[in-house]
């Protein structure tokens, strides 16, 4: 019998109607699972959920109490259905705020005038969250308590995961 108390566990929440409809094939679960096993973190659950504020809030609140780490992918882009940041703020009962460090990073990436209102939406981060660097497009992910919120686009999510991997508590391999 394994000792549950010392084991480091994780869950992945893939957020997106496009994955549920079959329009987009998820490539993030396998990547995250492979990386976690390398550092001794046991992936115990994966959920694919729609772009629904209530569903995101309920899922994150349930899973963050059960597992050491929660990794979300999807829903933090510039489009109308990207509601993950707002939902995470509500799950933690904190304000969603324009993060000046995120704005500065994005200004370094976009040409003057290209950082429009839609793109600026990606700089709104729940109060108290720490940014996850995004070396690809500069629009950051974030971590709040044990919940890591990353982009759904595989190349960006992989870059973000690489940025946080060394900060994760390793378990028994």
Residue, then its C-alpha position, 0 to 999 in steps of 0.5 A: x500500500x502506498x503512503x498517500x501523505x508523502x506522495x505528490x499528486x496532480x490533476x490537469x484541467x483542459x479548458x475549451x469547447x474546441x477540444x470537446x467538439x473535436x475541432x482541436x486535438x489536445x496535445x498538452x495532457x501527454x506532455x504534462x504527464x510525461x514531464x510530471x513522471x520525470x520529477x516524481x509527481x503522480x498524475x491522478x486525474x484529467x478533466x476536459x471541460x467547456x468554456x463555462x465560468x461555473x464549470x471552471x470555478x467548480x472544477x478548480x475548487x474541487x481539485x485544488x483541495x484534493x491534489x498537490x498541484x493543478x495544471x490548467x491549459x486553455x482559455x487565457x487568450x484574447x478571444x471572447x470565450x477565453x474566460x479562464x482568468x476571470x473564473x480562476x479569480x472568482x474561484x479564489x474570491x480575488x479581483x482580476x487586475x491589470x498586471x503592469x509587469x504583464x503589460x510591460x512584457x507584452x509591450x516588449x513583444x508587440x509593435x507599437x499600436x499592436x497591443x490592442x484591447x483584446x491582447x491586453x485582456x491577457x494581462x489581467x491576472x487574479x490579485x496575488x497570483x505570480x506570473x508564469x513567464x511566456x518566452x514565446x509570445x510574452x502573454x503570461x500564465x500565472x500561478x495562484x496557490x497550487x493552481x498553475x494556469x497556462x495557455x492551450x496552444x501546445x508550443x506556448x504551454x510547453x514553454x510555460x511548463x519549462x519555466x515552472x518545472x524547476x519550482x515544483x516539489x519533486x516526489x519519489x520517481 
